[in-house]
Amino acid sequence: MIPQLSPTANPAIAARLDDAINNKTKPLGSLGALEALARQIGLIQNTTAISVVRPTILVFAADHGIVAEGVSAYPQEVTWQMVENFLAGGAAINVFAAQTGCALQIVDAGVNHDFGARAGLVDRKIAAGTANFARQPAMSKSTCAAALAAGMDLAAAVEGNVIGFGEMGIGNTTAAAALMHKLCAIPVAQCVGAGTGLSAAGIAHKQQVIEQAVALHAGVAAPLEVLATFGGLEIAMMVGAMLQAAAQRRVLLIDGFIVTSALLVAARLQPAILDYCVFSHSSAESGHQRMLAALGATPLLHLGLRLGEGTGCALAVPLLQAAVNFVAHMATFDSAKVSEKDG
């Protein structure tokens, strides 16, 4: 069952938030995006006593059958090898999450590898990867539904009020580009990028693979059908987790290209989810800026990132904390006995 979401708009809370923000000892609007962020957090949390409590990043990992078409610069086994790196604490997301005080959960959504029972690994494996969507749908409807449900359960169990989303899966930029093309009606050539480092010839091949797959599945149009046909298990699980997190009025921190493609599906199902989303950064992956534009999204950071893993989310957490802290701790004109602007 897909959670039904309502917009966060609340005129009474919005007016109180505006008063709280505007009465701080600063010129109106002088904290820029932090003011908009504080207001958004307040509307999500339905209070002026906004907070960032135990921010958690969920990193979903899965494999993709489409790699059989030669669309990635790296072999499929890199997915499970990077999961091992996450578990050992050696990846960028481990470093950034520790630096910014984020809890980190690594989720096996469908990696083609047997990890066994492992400390720190959340086992929600639905299957050992997806099928090759150049030949057949990536997932059955029931498999996709199981991934959505697993994501909802995971989000429901998170303790904090901020959830960041990250991913790992060789081949998943191909899946994300196909989802973007189908759901945004943007030409494939404008959706495809280098991913993990393809050459110009590799990018052209990747584009051709997607175009042929789209032609094969020409009749697919509804968001969940598009997800099952072209998506990944980690993408489907993120869709479920995002919908559940928004239903619980948590702040959703959105990472790069693949995570945004999952949000794209969720937004086509429940448009109000966008009110709950903070877009951490604009990726250097070709197509991400166009996807953000299609969603009407304004990212916080422009750092040329294209790593995934939720790294942009971890780096954006201090900005959420700054937005919360200035509302909570900055003096007002009255309390500081500072004269306000004349007129």
C-alpha positions as CSV (number, residue, x, y, z in Angstrom):
1,M,0.0,0.0,0.0
2,I,1.5,3.3,-1.1
3,P,1.3,5.9,1.7
4,Q,-0.9,8.9,0.8
5,L,1.0,12.1,1.4
6,S,-0.3,15.6,2.0
7,P,1.5,18.9,1.2
8,T,3.3,20.5,4.2
9,A,1.6,23.8,3.7
10,N,0.2,25.2,6.9
11,P,-0.4,29.0,6.9
12,A,-0.4,29.4,10.7
13,I,2.9,27.5,11.1
14,A,4.4,29.3,8.1
15,A,3.5,32.7,9.6
16,R,5.1,31.8,12.9
17,L,8.2,30.5,11.2
18,D,8.5,33.7,9.2
19,D,8.3,35.7,12.4
20,A,10.9,33.6,14.1
21,I,13.3,33.9,11.1
22,N,12.7,37.5,10.3
23,N,13.1,38.8,13.9
24,K,16.6,37.5,14.3
25,T,19.4,40.0,14.5
26,K,20.1,40.2,10.7
27,P,18.8,42.0,7.7
28,L,15.8,40.3,6.2
29,G,16.8,37.4,4.0
30,S,20.5,37.8,4.7
31,L,20.9,34.1,5.6
32,G,19.7,33.2,2.1
33,A,19.1,29.5,1.5
34,L,19.4,28.7,5.2
35,E,16.3,30.7,5.9
36,A,14.3,28.8,3.2
37,L,15.7,25.6,4.6
38,A,14.7,26.5,8.2
39,R,11.2,27.3,6.9
40,Q,10.9,24.0,5.0
41,I,12.1,22.0,8.0
42,G,9.5,23.8,10.2
43,L,6.7,23.0,7.8
44,I,7.8,19.3,7.6
45,Q,8.0,19.1,11.4
46,N,4.9,21.3,11.8
47,T,6.6,23.4,14.5
48,T,8.9,26.4,15.0
49,A,10.9,24.3,17.5
50,I,12.7,22.7,14.6
51,S,15.4,20.0,15.1
52,V,17.9,17.7,13.5
53,V,17.8,14.5,15.6
54,R,20.0,11.5,14.8
55,P,20.4,12.0,11.1
56,T,20.6,8.6,9.4
57,I,21.9,7.7,5.9
58,L,20.6,4.5,4.3
59,V,22.8,3.1,1.6
60,F,21.0,0.6,-0.6
61,A,23.1,-1.8,-2.7
62,A,22.0,-4.1,-5.5
63,D,23.2,-5.5,-8.8
64,H,21.8,-4.9,-12.3
65,G,21.4,-7.4,-15.2
66,I,21.9,-4.6,-17.7
67,V,25.7,-4.8,-17.1
68,A,25.7,-7.8,-19.4
69,E,25.3,-5.2,-22.2
70,G,28.7,-3.6,-21.4
71,V,27.3,-0.3,-20.0
72,S,29.7,0.1,-17.1
73,A,33.4,0.8,-16.9
74,Y,33.6,-1.6,-13.9
75,P,32.6,-5.3,-13.5
76,Q,29.6,-6.3,-11.5
77,E,31.6,-7.7,-8.6
78,V,32.6,-4.2,-7.6
79,T,29.1,-3.9,-6.1
80,W,29.8,-6.5,-3.4
81,Q,33.4,-5.4,-3.0
82,M,32.2,-1.9,-2.3
83,V,29.7,-3.2,0.2
84,E,32.6,-4.9,2.0
85,N,34.4,-1.6,1.9
86,F,31.4,0.1,3.5
87,L,31.3,-2.5,6.2
88,A,35.1,-2.1,6.8
89,G,34.6,1.7,7.2
90,G,36.8,2.5,4.2
91,A,34.5,4.3,1.8
92,A,33.9,8.1,1.4
93,I,30.4,7.7,2.9
94,N,32.0,6.2,6.0
95,V,34.4,9.1,6.4
96,F,31.8,11.8,5.7
97,A,29.1,10.2,7.9
98,A,31.5,10.0,10.8
99,Q,32.6,13.5,10.3
100,T,29.1,14.9,10.3
101,G,27.6,12.7,13.0
102,C,25.3,10.7,10.8
103,A,24.2,7.1,11.6
104,L,24.9,4.8,8.7
105,Q,23.0,1.7,7.6
106,I,24.2,-0.4,4.7
107,V,21.3,-2.4,3.1
108,D,21.7,-5.4,0.8
109,A,18.7,-4.9,-1.4
110,G,19.8,-7.3,-4.0
111,V,23.5,-7.8,-4.4
112,N,24.7,-10.8,-6.4
113,H,26.8,-12.1,-3.6
114,D,26.3,-14.1,-0.4
115,F,27.6,-12.0,2.5
116,G,26.3,-14.3,5.2
117,A,25.3,-12.8,8.6
118,R,27.4,-9.7,9.0
119,A,27.6,-7.1,11.6
120,G,26.5,-3.7,10.2
121,L,24.8,-5.2,7.1
122,V,21.0,-5.0,6.9
123,D,19.9,-8.0,4.9
124,R,16.8,-7.2,2.8
125,K,18.0,-9.1,-0.3
126,I,15.0,-9.6,-2.6
127,A,16.9,-11.3,-5.3
128,A,20.5,-11.6,-6.6
129,G,20.1,-8.6,-8.8
130,T,17.7,-7.7,-11.5
131,A,17.2,-9.2,-15.0
132,N,18.7,-7.6,-18.1
133,F,16.1,-5.0,-19.1
134,A,17.5,-4.9,-22.6
135,R,16.0,-8.4,-23.0
136,Q,13.1,-8.5,-20.4
137,P,11.7,-6.5,-17.6
138,A,14.2,-5.9,-14.8
139,M,11.7,-7.1,-12.2
140,S,8.3,-8.7,-12.0
141,K,5.5,-6.7,-10.4
142,S,5.7,-8.8,-7.3
143,T,9.4,-8.4,-6.9
144,C,9.1,-4.7,-7.3
145,A,6.3,-4.6,-4.7
146,A,8.4,-6.6,-2.3
147,A,11.3,-4.1,-2.7
148,L,8.9,-1.2,-2.1
149,A,7.5,-2.9,1.1
150,A,11.0,-3.6,2.4
151,G,12.0,0.0,1.9
152,M,8.9,1.2,3.8
153,D,9.7,-1.1,6.7
154,L,13.3,0.1,6.9
155,A,12.3,3.8,6.9
156,A,9.7,3.1,9.6
157,A,12.4,1.7,11.9
158,V,14.8,4.6,11.6
159,E,15.0,6.6,14.9
160,G,16.0,10.0,13.6
161,N,14.0,12.8,12.0
162,V,16.3,13.2,9.0
163,I,16.9,10.3,6.5
164,G,19.5,10.6,3.8
165,F,19.5,8.2,0.8
166,G,22.5,6.7,-0.8
167,E,23.2,3.7,-3.2
168,M,25.7,1.4,-4.7
169,G,25.2,-0.8,-7.7
170,I,27.2,-1.2,-10.8
171,G,25.0,-0.4,-13.8
172,N,22.6,1.7,-11.9
173,T,23.2,5.0,-13.8
174,T,21.9,3.1,-16.8
175,A,18.7,2.2,-14.9
176,A,18.4,5.8,-13.6
177,A,18.8,7.2,-17.1
178,A,16.1,5.0,-18.5
179,L,13.7,6.0,-15.6
180,M,14.5,9.6,-16.3
181,H,13.8,9.3,-20.0
182,K,10.5,7.5,-19.4
183,L,9.2,9.6,-16.6
184,C,10.4,13.0,-17.8
185,A,10.1,12.6,-21.6
186,I,13.6,13.8,-22.0
187,P,15.7,12.4,-24.9
188,V,17.9,9.5,-23.9
189,A,21.0,11.4,-25.1
190,Q,20.3,14.1,-22.5
191,C,19.9,11.5,-19.7
192,V,23.0,9.4,-20.3
193,G,26.4,10.2,-18.7
194,A,29.7,8.6,-18.0
195,G,28.6,6.9,-14.8
196,T,31.7,5.3,-13.2
197,G,33.9,6.7,-16.0
198,L,32.9,5.6,-19.5
199,S,34.6,6.9,-22.5
200,A,32.7,8.8,-25.2
201,A,32.3,5.6,-27.1
202,G,31.1,3.9,-24.0
203,I,28.5,6.6,-23.4
204,A,27.3,6.3,-27.0
205,H,26.9,2.5,-26.5
206,K,25.1,3.0,-23.3
207,Q,22.7,5.4,-25.0
208,Q,22.1,2.9,-27.8
209,V,21.4,0.1,-25.2
210,I,18.8,2.3,-23.4
211,E,17.1,3.3,-26.7
212,Q,16.8,-0.3,-27.8
213,A,15.4,-1.3,-24.4
214,V,12.9,1.5,-24.4
215,A,11.7,0.4,-27.9
216,L,11.4,-3.2,-26.6
217,H,9.2,-2.0,-23.7
218,A,7.4,0.7,-25.6
219,G,4.0,0.1,-24.0
220,V,5.3,0.7,-20.4
221,A,4.1,4.1,-19.0
222,A,2.7,3.9,-15.5
223,P,5.3,4.8,-12.8
224,L,5.4,1.5,-11.0
225,E,5.5,-0.3,-14.4
226,V,8.4,1.9,-15.4
227,L,10.1,1.1,-12.2
228,A,9.7,-2.6,-12.5
229,T,10.8,-2.6,-16.1
230,F,13.9,-0.4,-16.0
231,G,14.7,0.1,-12.3
232,G,16.9,-1.7,-9.7
233,L,16.1,-3.4,-6.4
234,E,18.0,-0.6,-4.6
235,I,16.0,2.0,-6.5
236,A,12.7,0.4,-5.8
237,M,13.6,0.0,-2.1
238,M,14.5,3.7,-1.9
239,V,11.1,4.6,-3.5
240,G,9.4,2.7,-0.7
241,A,11.6,4.2,2.0
242,M,11.1,7.7,0.7
243,L,7.4,7.4,0.7
244,Q,7.3,6.0,4.2
245,A,9.7,8.6,5.6
246,A,7.6,11.4,4.2
247,A,4.5,9.8,5.6
248,Q,6.2,10.1,9.0
249,R,7.1,13.7,8.4
250,R,10.8,13.2,8.3
251,V,13.2,15.4,6.3
252,L,14.4,13.5,3.2
253,L,17.9,14.2,2.1
254,I,18.3,13.4,-1.6
255,D,21.8,12.5,-3.0
256,G,22.7,12.4,-6.6
257,F,21.5,11.0,-10.0
258,I,20.4,7.5,-8.9
259,V,18.7,8.6,-5.7
260,T,17.0,11.4,-7.5
261,S,15.7,8.9,-10.1
262,A,14.1,6.9,-7.2
263,L,12.5,10.2,-6.0
264,L,11.3,10.8,-9.5
265,V,9.3,7.6,-9.3
266,A,8.0,8.4,-5.8
267,A,7.0,11.9,-7.0
268,R,5.0,10.5,-9.9
269,L,3.2,8.4,-7.4
270,Q,2.7,11.0,-4.6
271,P,3.7,14.6,-5.8
272,A,3.5,16.0,-2.3
273,I,6.7,14.1,-1.4
274,L,8.7,17.0,-2.9
275,D,7.7,19.2,0.0
276,Y,9.7,16.8,2.3
277,C,12.8,16.7,0.2
278,V,16.1,18.6,0.7
279,F,18.3,18.2,-2.4
280,S,21.8,18.0,-1.1
281,H,23.7,18.7,-4.3
282,S,23.8,18.9,-8.1
283,S,25.8,16.0,-9.4
284,A,28.4,16.2,-12.1
285,E,26.7,13.2,-13.7
286,S,25.2,14.3,-17.0
287,G,21.4,14.4,-16.7
288,H,21.2,15.2,-13.0
289,Q,20.7,18.9,-13.5
290,R,17.9,18.2,-16.0
291,M,16.3,15.8,-13.6
292,L,16.4,18.4,-10.8
293,A,14.9,21.0,-13.1
294,A,12.1,18.6,-14.0
295,L,11.4,18.2,-10.3
296,G,11.6,22.0,-9.7
297,A,14.4,21.3,-7.2
298,T,17.1,23.7,-5.9
299,P,20.2,21.8,-4.6
300,L,22.2,23.1,-1.7
301,L,25.7,22.3,-2.9
302,H,27.5,22.4,-6.2
303,L,30.7,20.5,-5.6
304,G,31.1,18.5,-8.8
305,L,30.4,15.2,-7.0
306,R,29.4,12.0,-8.9
307,L,30.3,9.3,-6.4
308,G,26.9,8.4,-5.0
309,E,26.9,6.4,-1.7
310,G,24.9,9.2,0.0
311,T,28.1,11.4,0.2
312,G,26.2,14.6,-0.8
313,C,23.7,13.9,2.0
314,A,26.4,13.6,4.6
315,L,28.0,16.9,3.4
316,A,24.7,18.7,3.6
317,V,23.8,17.7,7.2
318,P,25.8,20.6,8.7
319,L,23.7,23.0,6.6
320,L,20.5,21.5,8.1
321,Q,22.1,21.9,11.6
322,A,23.0,25.5,10.8
323,A,19.4,26.3,9.7
324,V,18.0,24.7,12.9
325,N,20.6,26.3,15.2
326,F,20.1,29.9,14.0
327,V,16.4,29.6,14.6
328,A,17.0,28.1,18.1
329,H,19.9,30.2,19.3
330,M,20.3,33.4,17.4
331,A,19.2,36.5,19.3
332,T,16.2,38.5,18.3
333,F,16.2,42.3,17.9
334,D,14.3,42.6,21.2
335,S,16.4,40.2,23.2
336,A,19.7,41.7,22.0
337,K,18.3,45.3,22.2
338,V,19.4,45.9,18.7
339,S,17.6,48.6,16.7
340,E,15.7,47.3,13.7
341,K,15.8,48.9,10.2
342,D,14.1,52.2,9.9
343,G,10.8,52.2,7.9
